[in-house]
Amino acid sequence: MPKLILVRHGQSIWNLENRFTGWVDVPLTEQGQKEARACGQKLKGVDIQVAYTSALTRAQNTLALILEEMGTTVPVIRDQALNERHYGDLQGLNKEETAERFGADQVKIWRRSYDIPPPNGEALKNTAERTIPFFERCILGDIKQGKNVLVVAHGNSNRSIVMMLDNLSKEEVLELNLDTGVPLVYELTPAGEVLGKEIL
């Protein structure tokens, strides 16, 4: 049965600095590179046929390091449909300073509600509205052909895919956290139904 492997990119400089990153193109830290390599080691021996990533370099670099560690090359499709959610006016701001400025409750709503976006940004709902159609059109197309697919993207773009696969409610998905560089492996039927899942 085909496998779908979801990986959130390794730690970025702004993850380390506790900033809202969104669509700003920031590089991986040294720790993020190590996380990507460790992920590649965990996936060694898995026969990946195609990989997907976002238009942002932190995800693309994570994918490149994973494939290098696995000792394999595969076709790579890059698409901004898999980008992190856009944090709008919060991008680049330190999360603690933002909480002091706007109030911790307001920032929590922006960060964690399903459908209330930050100013000029996206809520998870908006991210899902671009990620899920792309998943169904492209990624699921490869799954239906029996291919093992690796997707290296972002916390929120991957959360929206997990929400769909695991049938999570709007409330349940708010509690879902995906760690950087950790592979989440789904075993699917060729039709895309979940048979099993494990975190490596």
HUURZI-V393134 format. One record per residue. N is the residue number from 1. BURIAL is I if it has 24 or more other ideal C-beta (glycine too) atoms within 12 Angstrom, else O. Layout:
n=N burial=BURIAL
n=N burial=BURIAL
This chain:
n=1 burial=O
n=2 burial=I
n=3 burial=I
n=4 burial=I
n=5 burial=I
n=6 burial=I
n=7 burial=I
n=8 burial=I
n=9 burial=I
n=10 burial=I
n=11 burial=I
n=12 burial=I
n=13 burial=I
n=14 burial=I
n=15 burial=I
n=16 burial=O
n=17 burial=O
n=18 burial=O
n=19 burial=O
n=20 burial=I
n=21 burial=I
n=22 burial=I
n=23 burial=I
n=24 burial=I
n=25 burial=I
n=26 burial=I
n=27 burial=I
n=28 burial=I
n=29 burial=I
n=30 burial=O
n=31 burial=O
n=32 burial=I
n=33 burial=I
n=34 burial=O
n=35 burial=I
n=36 burial=I
n=37 burial=I
n=38 burial=I
n=39 burial=I
n=40 burial=I
n=41 burial=O
n=42 burial=I
n=43 burial=I
n=44 burial=O
n=45 burial=O
n=46 burial=I
n=47 burial=O
n=48 burial=I
n=49 burial=I
n=50 burial=I
n=51 burial=I
n=52 burial=I
n=53 burial=I
n=54 burial=I
n=55 burial=O
n=56 burial=I
n=57 burial=I
n=58 burial=I
n=59 burial=I
n=60 burial=I
n=61 burial=I
n=62 burial=I
n=63 burial=I
n=64 burial=I
n=65 burial=I
n=66 burial=I
n=67 burial=I
n=68 burial=O
n=69 burial=I
n=70 burial=I
n=71 burial=O
n=72 burial=I
n=73 burial=O
n=74 burial=I
n=75 burial=O
n=76 burial=I
n=77 burial=I
n=78 burial=I
n=79 burial=I
n=80 burial=I
n=81 burial=I
n=82 burial=I
n=83 burial=I
n=84 burial=I
n=85 burial=I
n=86 burial=I
n=87 burial=I
n=88 burial=O
n=89 burial=O
n=90 burial=I
n=91 burial=I
n=92 burial=O
n=93 burial=I
n=94 burial=O
n=95 burial=I
n=96 burial=O
n=97 burial=O
n=98 burial=I
n=99 burial=O
n=100 burial=O
n=101 burial=O
n=102 burial=O
n=103 burial=O
n=104 burial=O
n=105 burial=O
n=106 burial=O
n=107 burial=I
n=108 burial=O
n=109 burial=O
n=110 burial=I
n=111 burial=I
n=112 burial=I
n=113 burial=O
n=114 burial=I
n=115 burial=O
n=116 burial=O
n=117 burial=I
n=118 burial=I
n=119 burial=O
n=120 burial=O
n=121 burial=I
n=122 burial=I
n=123 burial=I
n=124 burial=I
n=125 burial=I
n=126 burial=I
n=127 burial=I
n=128 burial=I
n=129 burial=O
n=130 burial=I
n=131 burial=I
n=132 burial=I
n=133 burial=O
n=134 burial=I
n=135 burial=I
n=136 burial=O
n=137 burial=O
n=138 burial=I
n=139 burial=I
n=140 burial=I
n=141 burial=O
n=142 burial=I
n=143 burial=I
n=144 burial=O
n=145 burial=O
n=146 burial=O
n=147 burial=I
n=148 burial=I
n=149 burial=I
n=150 burial=I
n=151 burial=I
n=152 burial=I
n=153 burial=I
n=154 burial=I
n=155 burial=I
n=156 burial=I
n=157 burial=I
n=158 burial=I
n=159 burial=I
n=160 burial=I
n=161 burial=I
n=162 burial=I
n=163 burial=I
n=164 burial=I
n=165 burial=I
n=166 burial=O
n=167 burial=O
n=168 burial=O
n=169 burial=O
n=170 burial=O
n=171 burial=O
n=172 burial=O
n=173 burial=I
n=174 burial=O
n=175 burial=O
n=176 burial=I
n=177 burial=O
n=178 burial=I
n=179 burial=I
n=180 burial=I
n=181 burial=I
n=182 burial=I
n=183 burial=I
n=184 burial=I
n=185 burial=I
n=186 burial=I
n=187 burial=O
n=188 burial=I
n=189 burial=O
n=190 burial=O
n=191 burial=O
n=192 burial=I
n=193 burial=O
n=194 burial=I
n=195 burial=O
n=196 burial=O
n=197 burial=O
n=198 burial=O
n=199 burial=O
n=200 burial=I
